[in-house]
Amino acid sequence: MVEECAAEKIFKESELSEIMKSWRQTQLELERYHAQVRAEMESLRKLDEEAERKLKDLTLVEDKIAECEKMFETRSSEVVSKEKELEVLSQKIDLREQTVMSLNSDMKEACQRMENIQKLIEERSAQCESLELLIEKHNEQLASAEIAPALTPVNNVLSLDVKPEEPINNSVASHLPNEDALLRDIEDSTSLSLNEVSTELPMFKDPGRFILTSVEKALTDASERGELSLKEPILMALVPLLEELTRVGISTDPGLQSDATKVAREWVRMMEASVEKSQLEAWGFLQFILAFGLVKGIKQDETLQLASHVAHFRQAPKLFESLGLTHVIPTRFMFYFKVENKFSPLELLKEQINNLRLSQAEANRDAATLRDIMELIEDFKFEIDIPVDLIFKFMVPRDFQILNQRVQSAHMQASNTVFQNSCIATDVSNPSLPTSFSSAPNQPVETYEAGGSTEFQGQSSHQAGFKRPRGVEDPEGSSPVIRPCINRPPGFGRF
């Protein structure tokens, strides 16, 4: 037993020694693993530090990128603004180039005009020399015939009453002294009397060419002085000539018609550029196109616009008829000048009132037309029934009308009344209105001399005599007349 125990003890000791060896090896390995772990931990710590440093670097880079983006946006906006400035500068440069080109063309035109003026001066000088020779020959003839006391001064207009049998040099016959003398009168702003125009103008060799030259020279002189209209003294000299030329007539020379057309265009261009419209100049231009047969070559709207400035002249109805504008003579002037037309002016007023009643639009021009009609009725003391719905239509605000439409419609159906008032009408047409009209009998009508009435001067035909409408005074009292309309017009009460 003892031996077995000793053997077992030995065996156990050997196992224990092996276990101790194994434990020591395991401990060594564990220490080795601990060393590796510590090395790995140190490596991880270094990696963490490096990662943190890289993260900081990345943050700095991102911040720099953000700053760069902001700078890029700023630079982009600056580039856009610079491009806009460059575009503006390019436009300015283009404008300057155009201005320079226009100035160059103006300078060329000015040089051309100067050359033309120089040529004209040379021609006038030659004409003056011819006139001097002609005057000397006339003086010799008059001295030899012992009629020297009848000789007019050289600085005045030479007489046109030269008898045919008196010898005149053919070389200077084309430069009649009387025409140049009359031209000098126009240049000196002196006007001829009607008797002088009537007696002297028909004796010219070509009165149409003479007057055309006079008008063209007056326009050229005004243009060179920088004026946009002819002066009144010049017009006072030209208008009688143009009026007389209309009676005398012009030659059938096509060149004269073409030259007159060019002069008319230049005259129209000057008047369009002028701010102030001269009534006398408008009258002169209308007489010009009438004398030279240019009425069809001018737009009727332009002719009518010019005619509206002289519609109050006494000779206006005859001029309107000659220009083919009889159908557009304003209603007011029909009464003033007693112009007969296809329809009575009262019928035209009736039609205009009817048109206003039937109109669905409430435009300002309709309200102005109503005021014009009321003003004309008062000026000529006409008795015309104007439905109350027409008065209400233009004198009550739109919102109030909508809110009270039913109430007002019922009221108008129950009490159909009309106002008698006065106004003017200028744009009237078809005659048909089922209301009663009557004009005061033996109503005096005033006629206006050319340039005489201050009421209409400087106004167009549709503005002449305009004033605020007012109620017609009752002959027996001072209150405005308001009376019922016995015959209801169709559609009365419709708002």
Secondary structure, DSSP 8 states (H G I E B T S, - for coil): -HHHHHHHHHHHHHHHHHHHHHHHHHHHHHHHHHHHHHHHHHHHHHHHHHHHHHHHHHHHHHHHHHHHHHHHHHHHHHHHHHHHHHHHHHHHHHHHHHHHHHHHHHHHHHHHHHHHHHHHHHHHHHHHHHHHHHHHHHHHHHHHTT-GGG---TTS---S---TTS---GGGTTS-HHHHHHHHHHHTT----HHHHHHHGGGSS-HHHHHHHHHHHHHHHHHHTT-SS--HHHHHHHHHHHHHHHHH-----HHHHHHHHHHHHHHHHHHHH-SS--HHHHHHHHHHHHHTT-TTTS-HHHHHHHHHHTTTSTTHHHHHHHTT-GGG--HHHHHHHT---SS-HHHHHHHHHHHHHH-----HHHHHHHHHHHHHHHHTT-EE-EEHHHHHHHHS-HHHHHHTHHHHHHHHHHS-EEE-B-B---S------SS-EE--TT-------TTT-TTTTTS-TTTTT-----B-B-TTSSSB-EEE-SS--TTTT--
